[in-house]
Amino acid sequence: MRRELAVAGLALLASVATAQDNLAGPHQYPAFRTISGLPGGGFGVTPDGVPSFAGAMAFSTPIGYSLSNWNGTLSAANTSDYQFFRLPHVTGGHGNVNSIGKFTGCGGLPSTKFGSLCGSFMVISSEGDTAFCLQYQAPLFYKNIGVSAGVQDTGGTRGDRAGGAVGVENSQSFYGAVTVPLRYGIYVSGGWGTRRFGKGFANMSVPIGDRFKAVVEEDGLGVNYAIAWNPKAAGSYKLFGRNISTTAMIGFVDSRYAFWSLNLGI
């Protein structure tokens, strides 16, 4: 069964198109259709708020779990303008570029009986600007069902399109998300919100053994899919007394734009 899942995942990664203009127009929110900067964006989060490869994982869409108790992550990612992988484009300005590089960080405050709160930021290297996000998770429901609410781009200044017209529309996007854990380590999430999330979203992560995961999501504007890998490069080390988790991910945004990401969590 695991072999069949792996073959299916690799087949998804091979089936890419060549168009490249979808992310640039009005109401496309290109900066937020790559690594989200939210909990679960390129790394897993367990129901108790710990970054772990075994947790619920997504890419650009929210999940129902938040980091908590001073757990945190750092991620680097890059999305190309076509079906091949590129290194990040690091110059500033709003001209045409061949990729969107991004650096994100996410951290959670101590949880209480009222739930948990985490904050995150993203630095978009090709545009030279930043965005901030907040997410609240309610106390866990029956069988670890997670419910969260949050806002992506708290300032709303990043805009809804790429190129010289960045900032023509407020990009502050509120959302609610629910995550349901299923058997065999599978997590399914879905939700709805405003602006970026105005058409709803859904995601699913499926383990393929203990070192790989298949991730697929419908972000309301297209389908994204990826294969995540747990290199266990830092698995035997600790930082601040906590285990270090590592996640690498490759895949396609809107089924056509190649991306990669690297994440470190404690």
Backbone bond lengths (Angstrom), bond angles and torsions (degrees), N, CA, C in turn:
res aa  C-N    CA-C-N  psi(-1)  N-CA   C-N-CA  omega(-1)  CA-C   N-CA-C  phi
1 M - - - 1.467 - - 1.524 110.61 -
2 R 1.329 116.85 -42.42 1.457 119.73 -179.65 1.511 111.06 -64.23
3 R 1.343 116.55 -37.75 1.460 119.39 178.98 1.511 111.23 -63.67
4 E 1.353 116.32 -42.11 1.468 119.75 179.76 1.535 110.87 -63.46
5 L 1.359 116.28 -40.04 1.461 119.24 177.74 1.515 111.53 -63.51
6 A 1.328 116.58 -40.31 1.459 120.02 179.75 1.519 111.01 -64.25
7 V 1.340 116.85 -43.19 1.468 120.77 178.84 1.515 110.61 -62.45
8 A 1.355 116.03 -41.94 1.463 119.55 178.89 1.520 111.27 -63.11
9 G 1.323 116.73 -41.12 1.459 120.22 178.49 1.507 112.33 -63.26
10 L 1.343 117.59 -43.09 1.457 120.75 178.92 1.519 111.17 -66.87
11 A 1.322 116.62 -33.74 1.465 119.27 177.04 1.521 110.90 -64.85
12 L 1.341 116.82 -39.14 1.468 120.10 176.11 1.518 110.79 -60.71
13 L 1.318 116.72 -42.98 1.457 120.18 -178.25 1.523 111.95 -67.13
14 A 1.315 117.56 -23.47 1.456 120.56 -178.99 1.525 112.96 -85.39
15 S 1.336 117.62 -18.97 1.462 120.86 -172.91 1.512 110.94 -92.47
16 V 1.348 118.53 73.53 1.450 122.15 -177.46 1.516 111.20 -111.91
17 A 1.353 115.26 152.46 1.458 121.37 176.60 1.517 109.30 -99.68
18 T 1.347 116.78 -179.57 1.459 120.03 -175.08 1.520 113.90 -115.51
19 A 1.326 119.53 -3.47 1.470 119.46 178.66 1.517 110.09 -67.30
20 Q 1.366 117.28 155.12 1.459 118.64 -174.68 1.516 114.11 -144.02
21 D 1.311 119.46 15.89 1.459 119.87 -173.94 1.529 113.95 -104.57
22 N 1.328 118.79 -6.26 1.457 120.38 -171.43 1.516 114.42 -62.09
23 L 1.318 118.34 -32.30 1.452 120.80 -172.65 1.518 113.24 -86.08
24 A 1.328 118.43 -0.16 1.456 120.06 -171.32 1.526 114.50 -100.16
25 G 1.315 118.65 -16.28 1.453 120.74 -172.36 1.514 114.17 -85.40
26 P 1.340 116.68 -178.87 1.465 121.37 179.33 1.523 111.89 -61.05
27 H 1.328 116.04 145.57 1.460 123.52 176.72 1.527 112.93 61.57
28 Q 1.328 116.73 28.66 1.461 120.97 178.55 1.534 112.82 -105.02
29 Y 1.320 118.57 -21.51 1.468 123.34 175.85 1.530 111.91 49.85
30 P 1.322 118.44 57.42 1.470 120.95 -173.38 1.518 114.23 -59.25
31 A 1.336 118.63 -34.36 1.467 120.42 -178.21 1.515 112.14 -67.37
32 F 1.341 118.21 -20.30 1.458 121.33 -175.91 1.521 112.57 -110.18
33 R 1.322 117.33 7.09 1.458 120.02 175.42 1.524 110.90 -100.38
34 T 1.317 115.54 5.67 1.461 120.39 170.66 1.539 106.37 -104.28
35 I 1.318 119.51 -151.94 1.462 120.31 178.29 1.526 108.88 -52.22
36 S 1.333 116.63 127.89 1.464 121.29 -166.55 1.526 114.12 -76.72
37 G 1.343 118.17 -25.79 1.458 120.18 -169.57 1.511 112.66 80.76
38 L 1.339 117.59 -4.48 1.457 123.36 180.00 1.526 110.80 -92.89
39 P 1.342 118.92 163.74 1.459 120.47 174.33 1.534 110.90 -54.79
40 G 1.322 116.95 134.19 1.451 121.39 -178.51 1.505 114.33 90.04
41 G 1.340 118.31 -8.00 1.460 121.52 -178.11 1.517 112.17 -76.72
42 G 1.326 117.51 85.99 1.462 122.09 -179.15 1.512 113.76 92.96
43 F 1.328 117.64 5.46 1.460 121.93 177.46 1.528 108.68 -153.81
44 G 1.332 116.30 161.03 1.448 120.66 -179.06 1.521 112.35 -90.75
45 V 1.333 116.32 150.59 1.465 122.92 175.88 1.525 108.24 -131.55
46 T 1.331 116.94 126.80 1.454 121.21 178.85 1.535 110.07 -81.63
47 P 1.330 117.79 164.85 1.468 119.73 -179.31 1.524 113.83 -57.72
48 D 1.339 117.94 -27.27 1.461 119.92 -179.98 1.526 113.09 -91.86
49 G 1.340 117.92 14.85 1.459 121.26 170.49 1.508 115.98 84.77
50 V 1.334 118.27 22.44 1.457 122.68 -179.65 1.526 110.18 -103.92
51 P 1.345 119.02 134.07 1.459 119.69 174.68 1.519 110.32 -71.19
52 S 1.318 116.78 122.18 1.461 121.60 -175.24 1.520 109.35 -156.62
53 F 1.323 116.27 141.41 1.463 120.78 177.73 1.523 110.91 -60.27
54 A 1.326 117.44 -24.70 1.460 121.39 -177.61 1.527 112.91 -79.09
55 G 1.348 118.07 -8.13 1.456 120.76 -174.87 1.516 113.97 -86.79
56 A 1.339 115.41 -175.28 1.472 121.85 177.12 1.526 109.03 -68.14
57 M 1.323 116.02 135.92 1.464 121.04 -173.12 1.528 109.88 -135.43
58 A 1.319 116.00 141.90 1.458 122.00 176.65 1.523 108.21 -141.30
59 F 1.327 115.93 -160.50 1.463 120.54 179.90 1.514 109.52 -134.12
60 S 1.320 118.01 -72.71 1.465 120.98 -178.30 1.517 113.06 -108.86
61 T 1.330 118.54 -5.06 1.465 121.71 -175.99 1.525 111.19 -110.98
62 P 1.346 118.00 157.02 1.468 121.58 -177.54 1.529 112.84 -73.84
63 I 1.321 115.02 163.68 1.457 122.77 169.64 1.531 108.08 -126.48
64 G 1.333 116.57 173.61 1.452 120.75 -176.64 1.510 115.18 -87.47
65 Y 1.344 117.74 1.07 1.456 121.92 179.42 1.528 110.22 -109.24
66 S 1.338 116.07 146.68 1.459 122.40 176.46 1.524 109.82 -120.59
67 L 1.318 117.25 150.52 1.454 120.17 169.49 1.529 108.92 -65.25
68 S 1.333 116.54 149.33 1.458 120.35 -179.86 1.526 109.86 -149.15
69 N 1.340 115.75 174.48 1.472 122.72 172.85 1.527 113.26 54.16
70 W 1.329 115.29 43.77 1.463 123.69 177.00 1.525 113.60 64.75
71 N 1.316 118.37 15.40 1.462 119.89 171.01 1.523 109.13 -72.01
72 G 1.330 116.16 146.67 1.458 119.23 -177.05 1.511 112.80 -151.60
73 T 1.326 115.92 164.83 1.462 122.40 179.08 1.522 110.41 -141.41
74 L 1.321 115.76 156.45 1.454 124.41 170.39 1.520 107.94 -130.35
75 S 1.332 116.79 137.22 1.465 121.03 -178.30 1.518 111.17 -135.17
76 A 1.315 115.90 147.34 1.464 123.02 169.32 1.520 107.50 -124.88
77 A 1.336 116.74 140.02 1.460 119.85 -176.24 1.518 110.38 -151.34
78 N 1.324 115.32 160.67 1.460 120.32 175.00 1.522 109.71 -149.78
79 T 1.328 115.84 136.79 1.463 122.08 178.02 1.520 109.17 -120.91
80 S 1.327 116.65 125.24 1.465 121.99 -178.42 1.517 111.52 -81.48
81 D 1.333 115.42 168.28 1.456 119.60 176.50 1.529 111.85 -92.30
82 Y 1.317 117.18 7.61 1.462 121.07 174.21 1.524 108.70 -154.71
83 Q 1.366 118.31 -162.06 1.453 120.28 -166.36 1.520 115.25 -87.90
84 F 1.331 118.70 11.94 1.456 121.33 176.59 1.527 109.98 -115.38
85 F 1.312 115.76 153.43 1.453 121.28 -176.25 1.527 110.49 -80.84
86 R 1.330 115.73 144.77 1.460 121.79 179.04 1.522 109.63 -132.12
87 L 1.339 115.13 160.87 1.453 120.82 168.08 1.527 108.60 -78.04
88 P 1.335 118.23 159.19 1.470 119.68 -176.67 1.522 112.87 -61.60
89 H 1.332 115.96 145.52 1.455 122.81 172.40 1.533 106.51 -90.35
90 V 1.318 118.36 117.67 1.462 120.55 -167.71 1.525 114.08 -109.33
91 T 1.318 119.58 5.21 1.455 119.83 178.38 1.517 110.35 -82.00
92 G 1.336 116.28 155.30 1.455 120.63 179.79 1.510 111.57 -85.98
93 G 1.323 114.97 -172.75 1.459 120.46 177.96 1.508 111.79 93.84
94 H 1.339 116.70 176.35 1.452 122.18 -175.88 1.527 111.56 -118.51
95 G 1.300 117.92 25.40 1.452 119.68 178.71 1.509 111.73 -79.06
96 N 1.346 116.14 -179.03 1.453 120.40 178.94 1.524 109.88 -69.83
97 V 1.316 116.93 132.18 1.457 122.82 178.67 1.519 107.96 -131.27
98 N 1.340 116.05 161.61 1.455 119.05 -177.03 1.517 113.21 -97.68
99 S 1.322 117.87 5.72 1.450 120.21 176.15 1.525 109.68 -165.72
100 I 1.334 114.99 162.27 1.458 121.87 175.50 1.520 107.24 -115.92
101 G 1.328 116.98 107.58 1.454 121.23 175.11 1.513 109.92 -89.06
102 K 1.309 116.83 149.77 1.456 119.26 -175.58 1.527 110.04 -151.86
103 F 1.331 114.79 142.33 1.457 122.19 173.29 1.518 107.48 -125.05
104 T 1.335 117.80 129.95 1.454 120.88 -176.89 1.522 110.90 -131.14
105 G 1.318 115.49 153.49 1.447 122.70 173.14 1.510 109.92 -137.80
106 C 1.333 117.16 144.97 1.463 121.49 -177.35 1.525 108.47 -143.61
107 G 1.338 117.15 136.62 1.455 120.91 -179.57 1.510 111.93 -148.26
108 G 1.347 116.41 149.34 1.454 121.11 -176.58 1.506 113.87 -114.83
109 L 1.329 116.16 145.07 1.460 122.71 175.23 1.532 109.89 -83.46
110 P 1.338 117.49 164.56 1.471 119.69 178.14 1.526 111.28 -57.43
111 S 1.323 116.09 137.05 1.459 120.56 179.69 1.529 110.34 -78.75
112 T 1.323 116.24 153.50 1.461 123.13 178.28 1.526 108.58 -131.82
113 K 1.319 116.26 -177.55 1.466 119.42 177.93 1.525 111.67 -67.47
114 F 1.339 116.65 -12.70 1.457 120.80 178.99 1.532 112.26 -94.14
115 G 1.334 117.44 -3.73 1.451 120.44 179.75 1.516 111.63 122.44
116 S 1.321 115.64 -157.65 1.469 120.71 -177.35 1.521 110.12 -141.13
117 L 1.325 115.21 155.78 1.457 121.97 -177.20 1.519 109.24 -132.45
118 C 1.327 116.11 136.51 1.460 119.69 175.56 1.532 109.49 -134.68
119 G 1.314 114.90 157.21 1.456 121.73 177.92 1.515 110.07 -128.93
120 S 1.311 116.59 157.21 1.461 120.49 -179.75 1.516 110.23 -150.24
121 F 1.319 114.72 162.87 1.459 120.90 176.68 1.513 108.76 -139.05
122 M 1.314 115.74 159.43 1.462 120.92 173.63 1.519 109.10 -138.55
123 V 1.310 114.90 139.46 1.461 122.56 174.17 1.514 107.03 -112.79
124 I 1.323 116.65 119.59 1.469 121.84 -177.33 1.514 107.54 -98.25
125 S 1.319 117.36 105.16 1.456 120.87 -167.99 1.518 113.35 -65.35
126 S 1.328 117.81 -37.65 1.460 119.55 -176.50 1.519 112.46 -71.90
127 E 1.342 117.88 -17.51 1.459 121.47 179.36 1.522 112.45 -109.99
128 G 1.325 117.19 -14.40 1.454 120.84 177.99 1.507 114.65 68.66
129 D 1.346 118.86 24.70 1.458 119.72 178.40 1.522 110.47 -131.24
130 T 1.333 116.35 179.39 1.457 121.96 -172.72 1.522 110.47 -131.17
131 A 1.325 114.48 164.95 1.460 121.91 173.31 1.524 107.81 -146.53
132 F 1.336 116.26 151.14 1.461 121.59 -178.18 1.521 109.81 -124.26
133 C 1.333 115.37 151.21 1.460 121.63 -177.03 1.530 109.93 -137.13
134 L 1.329 116.40 153.58 1.459 123.25 175.06 1.523 109.11 -134.15
135 Q 1.343 116.02 144.43 1.464 119.66 176.62 1.527 110.09 -144.32
136 Y 1.334 115.29 132.88 1.458 122.85 175.90 1.515 108.80 -110.31
137 Q 1.353 116.54 135.71 1.459 121.91 174.57 1.508 109.75 -114.02
138 A 1.331 117.08 128.03 1.459 121.86 176.49 1.530 109.74 -71.94
139 P 1.328 118.14 161.27 1.472 119.71 174.10 1.522 110.67 -52.50
140 L 1.330 116.66 147.17 1.461 121.06 -174.84 1.518 111.90 -60.45
141 F 1.334 114.87 142.86 1.444 121.41 178.39 1.530 109.41 -93.60
142 Y 1.301 115.71 -169.47 1.462 123.94 179.13 1.527 111.28 -51.71
143 K 1.331 116.60 128.29 1.465 123.66 177.49 1.531 112.29 55.39
144 N 1.331 115.52 42.51 1.466 122.17 174.01 1.528 114.25 63.40
145 I 1.309 117.94 28.93 1.466 120.78 172.41 1.524 108.02 -71.15
146 G 1.325 116.20 127.53 1.457 121.32 -178.01 1.511 112.62 -103.99
147 V 1.318 116.68 137.50 1.464 122.77 178.24 1.524 107.96 -127.58
148 S 1.319 116.67 127.53 1.461 120.62 -178.17 1.526 110.80 -135.21
149 A 1.325 114.73 161.49 1.462 122.56 174.11 1.516 107.43 -141.24
150 G 1.321 116.55 144.72 1.454 118.03 -177.13 1.509 113.46 -164.32
151 V 1.336 113.97 -175.60 1.457 121.30 177.78 1.520 108.56 -139.60
152 Q 1.308 116.04 131.66 1.463 122.47 175.67 1.522 108.80 -103.37
153 D 1.332 116.56 131.80 1.457 123.52 -175.10 1.523 110.33 63.40
154 T 1.323 115.66 74.52 1.466 120.88 -175.36 1.528 112.96 -58.99
155 G 1.323 116.82 -32.27 1.457 119.74 -179.79 1.507 114.33 -82.90
156 G 1.327 117.25 -19.53 1.457 121.62 177.70 1.514 115.43 68.26
157 T 1.336 117.72 18.54 1.465 120.27 -173.42 1.521 114.39 -98.21
158 R 1.320 117.89 -4.90 1.460 119.93 -174.62 1.533 112.50 -73.22
159 G 1.320 117.82 -25.64 1.457 120.03 176.70 1.511 113.43 90.34
160 D 1.327 115.10 174.42 1.461 120.34 -173.72 1.515 113.51 -113.66
161 R 1.330 117.99 5.35 1.472 119.34 -177.93 1.521 109.32 -148.04
162 A 1.328 115.86 167.60 1.467 121.68 179.68 1.523 110.43 -96.45
163 G 1.346 115.40 169.55 1.454 120.44 177.18 1.512 112.75 85.01
164 G 1.333 116.92 -158.98 1.462 121.80 -174.12 1.506 114.16 -68.00
165 A 1.361 117.74 -14.01 1.459 120.51 -177.28 1.519 112.58 -92.13
166 V 1.334 118.20 12.14 1.459 120.91 178.59 1.524 110.21 -53.15
167 G 1.311 117.17 135.04 1.448 121.47 176.14 1.513 114.59 92.68
168 V 1.344 118.74 5.27 1.457 119.35 -177.66 1.521 111.68 -69.50
169 E 1.320 117.98 -21.89 1.455 120.57 179.73 1.518 109.62 -136.19
170 N 1.315 116.57 145.75 1.452 121.63 177.26 1.523 110.00 -59.00
171 S 1.337 117.47 128.60 1.462 121.21 -179.42 1.528 113.04 -106.24
172 Q 1.332 117.55 10.03 1.463 120.30 175.37 1.527 108.78 -65.15
173 S 1.348 116.80 122.07 1.468 120.93 -172.41 1.525 110.82 -129.41
174 F 1.326 116.34 115.91 1.462 121.77 175.30 1.526 109.61 -88.75
175 Y 1.334 116.12 155.20 1.462 119.10 -178.20 1.525 110.62 -158.05
176 G 1.323 114.92 161.76 1.450 123.35 168.53 1.514 108.26 -129.82
177 A 1.338 117.79 143.96 1.459 121.33 -176.98 1.520 110.52 -140.88
178 V 1.330 115.93 148.66 1.460 123.18 176.61 1.522 108.04 -128.16
179 T 1.341 116.95 133.60 1.460 121.99 176.27 1.522 109.22 -119.03
180 V 1.341 115.99 131.75 1.460 122.59 179.28 1.526 108.75 -118.51
181 P 1.341 118.41 120.46 1.460 120.44 175.23 1.527 110.61 -80.67
182 L 1.325 115.51 133.67 1.458 121.01 178.33 1.530 109.58 -112.45
183 R 1.296 117.05 -175.55 1.467 121.46 179.26 1.527 110.89 -68.99
184 Y 1.319 115.77 159.35 1.462 124.09 175.29 1.528 113.10 64.86
185 G 1.331 117.95 24.22 1.451 120.34 177.28 1.510 114.95 77.65
186 I 1.321 118.26 16.15 1.464 123.04 179.23 1.529 109.20 -86.13
187 Y 1.327 116.51 137.13 1.463 122.16 175.74 1.528 109.23 -124.28
188 V 1.327 115.99 137.01 1.464 122.36 177.25 1.524 107.86 -123.99
189 S 1.333 117.00 132.27 1.467 122.15 -179.19 1.523 109.99 -131.02
190 G 1.305 116.07 153.46 1.454 120.92 175.63 1.515 110.96 -159.88
191 G 1.326 116.40 162.31 1.455 119.63 179.60 1.508 112.60 178.85
192 W 1.304 114.87 -169.38 1.472 122.22 -176.08 1.510 107.89 -156.02
193 G 1.338 116.67 160.31 1.451 120.34 178.30 1.511 111.96 -167.57
194 T 1.317 116.16 -153.14 1.458 122.68 -179.53 1.525 109.81 -107.10
195 R 1.327 116.67 161.85 1.462 124.60 174.50 1.532 112.35 47.14
196 R 1.320 118.40 -105.42 1.456 121.47 -177.16 1.530 111.88 -53.79
197 F 1.317 117.82 -33.90 1.458 122.07 -176.86 1.531 112.20 -107.56
198 G 1.320 116.48 18.97 1.454 121.14 -173.86 1.514 115.29 -67.81
199 K 1.330 117.90 -17.30 1.462 121.15 178.30 1.521 112.12 -102.36
200 G 1.338 116.57 8.96 1.451 120.19 -179.39 1.523 111.56 81.16
201 F 1.329 115.94 169.69 1.461 120.80 -179.28 1.521 109.22 -158.61
202 A 1.325 116.47 160.13 1.463 123.07 176.26 1.520 108.19 -153.92
203 N 1.325 117.13 147.25 1.460 121.09 176.70 1.521 110.60 -147.40
204 M 1.330 115.50 160.16 1.457 121.67 179.60 1.518 108.79 -148.53
205 S 1.343 116.60 138.93 1.456 121.51 173.84 1.526 108.55 -123.36
206 V 1.344 115.35 134.02 1.469 121.94 -173.88 1.517 109.07 -128.83
207 P 1.335 119.31 120.62 1.466 120.61 178.43 1.525 112.10 -66.07
208 I 1.328 115.42 143.55 1.457 122.56 171.29 1.532 105.52 -123.72
209 G 1.310 116.93 88.25 1.444 120.07 -169.69 1.514 109.94 73.88
210 D 1.349 117.22 -158.51 1.460 119.97 -179.91 1.519 113.35 -102.98
211 R 1.349 117.26 2.80 1.469 120.00 -177.57 1.520 113.63 -117.53
212 F 1.333 118.09 -10.38 1.458 121.08 -176.47 1.525 110.51 -133.16
213 K 1.345 114.87 154.72 1.451 122.19 173.62 1.518 109.59 -142.16
214 A 1.325 116.15 141.76 1.459 121.67 169.75 1.520 107.70 -96.21
215 V 1.331 116.45 131.72 1.469 122.09 -179.82 1.522 108.08 -125.47
216 V 1.327 116.74 129.06 1.463 121.08 176.37 1.520 108.44 -136.26
217 E 1.335 116.21 143.38 1.460 119.89 179.13 1.517 110.95 -148.95
218 E 1.309 114.79 148.65 1.457 123.78 168.49 1.519 105.88 -108.57
219 D 1.340 116.38 112.68 1.469 118.96 -172.46 1.517 113.20 -95.21
220 G 1.329 117.16 10.49 1.459 121.34 -178.72 1.508 112.80 92.80
221 L 1.337 116.85 -18.83 1.466 122.11 179.72 1.515 111.86 -123.52
222 G 1.317 117.78 -6.89 1.462 121.46 179.69 1.512 110.42 171.37
223 V 1.333 115.47 177.35 1.459 122.31 -179.10 1.524 109.42 -105.60
224 N 1.311 116.65 130.81 1.459 122.95 176.31 1.523 108.47 -118.17
225 Y 1.318 117.28 143.97 1.460 119.85 176.03 1.513 109.90 -146.84
226 A 1.334 114.35 155.37 1.460 119.57 -173.44 1.516 110.80 -157.49
227 I 1.320 114.49 162.39 1.456 123.22 167.91 1.527 107.22 -115.84
228 A 1.329 116.71 125.34 1.461 121.92 176.51 1.523 109.22 -103.02
229 W 1.325 114.96 146.45 1.465 121.95 -177.84 1.512 109.25 -130.05
230 N 1.308 115.97 135.67 1.457 122.13 175.38 1.522 108.36 -100.67
231 P 1.345 118.54 97.19 1.468 119.81 -176.15 1.521 113.16 -71.95
232 K 1.328 117.31 -14.56 1.464 122.65 -178.44 1.528 111.70 53.45
233 A 1.332 115.49 28.76 1.465 120.36 -177.03 1.519 111.96 -64.33
234 A 1.329 116.76 -32.45 1.460 120.20 -177.65 1.521 111.55 -117.24
235 G 1.321 116.17 18.17 1.456 120.12 -173.64 1.506 115.06 -62.43
236 S 1.326 118.26 -25.76 1.463 121.08 -178.10 1.526 112.32 -94.31
237 Y 1.346 117.41 4.48 1.461 120.83 -178.11 1.525 110.41 -110.08
238 K 1.317 115.15 158.45 1.459 121.19 177.26 1.525 109.56 -127.50
239 L 1.322 115.84 152.09 1.457 122.51 175.57 1.521 107.39 -135.36
240 F 1.346 116.08 126.45 1.462 121.10 -174.94 1.527 111.23 55.21
241 G 1.334 115.66 32.88 1.456 120.73 177.76 1.510 114.62 78.48
242 R 1.333 117.92 9.42 1.462 121.14 -177.74 1.515 110.63 -119.14
243 N 1.335 115.25 150.78 1.450 119.79 176.79 1.523 110.96 -66.85
244 I 1.313 116.16 144.77 1.457 122.24 177.51 1.529 109.26 -96.70
245 S 1.315 116.92 129.87 1.467 121.27 176.34 1.520 109.24 -110.70
246 T 1.325 116.46 144.70 1.466 121.84 178.86 1.529 109.32 -129.87
247 T 1.317 116.16 142.19 1.463 121.73 179.10 1.518 109.45 -141.58
248 A 1.317 116.12 130.89 1.468 122.34 171.46 1.522 108.10 -116.26
249 M 1.333 116.24 142.23 1.463 120.33 -176.31 1.521 110.32 -140.32
250 I 1.322 116.95 138.70 1.458 122.58 170.40 1.519 108.52 -131.54
251 G 1.331 116.19 149.23 1.454 118.99 179.83 1.507 111.90 177.72
252 F 1.340 115.36 -156.53 1.462 120.89 -175.09 1.524 110.77 -138.51
253 V 1.323 115.25 131.51 1.457 122.80 173.88 1.523 108.03 -87.84
254 D 1.321 116.04 134.09 1.464 121.28 -178.95 1.524 111.26 54.88
255 S 1.326 117.00 29.84 1.466 124.94 178.42 1.521 113.86 62.31
256 R 1.364 117.89 17.26 1.462 117.68 -175.23 1.529 115.30 -148.84
257 Y 1.324 119.71 -22.08 1.457 120.31 -176.49 1.525 109.78 -104.27
258 A 1.315 117.15 116.90 1.459 121.57 -174.51 1.529 110.95 -69.41
259 F 1.303 116.99 138.91 1.461 121.01 175.02 1.524 109.93 -138.44
260 W 1.312 114.07 157.22 1.473 121.55 169.65 1.521 108.33 -137.38
261 S 1.310 115.91 154.99 1.460 120.47 176.06 1.512 109.96 -148.89
262 L 1.330 115.74 152.18 1.459 123.82 176.17 1.530 107.36 -130.11
263 N 1.338 116.54 136.14 1.465 120.49 -176.79 1.513 110.55 -134.71
264 L 1.329 114.39 142.30 1.463 122.70 174.75 1.513 107.96 -126.25
265 G 1.337 117.65 127.12 1.457 120.69 -177.49 1.519 112.38 -132.59
266 I 1.335 115.89 149.81 1.459 121.27 175.38 1.532 108.84 -134.32
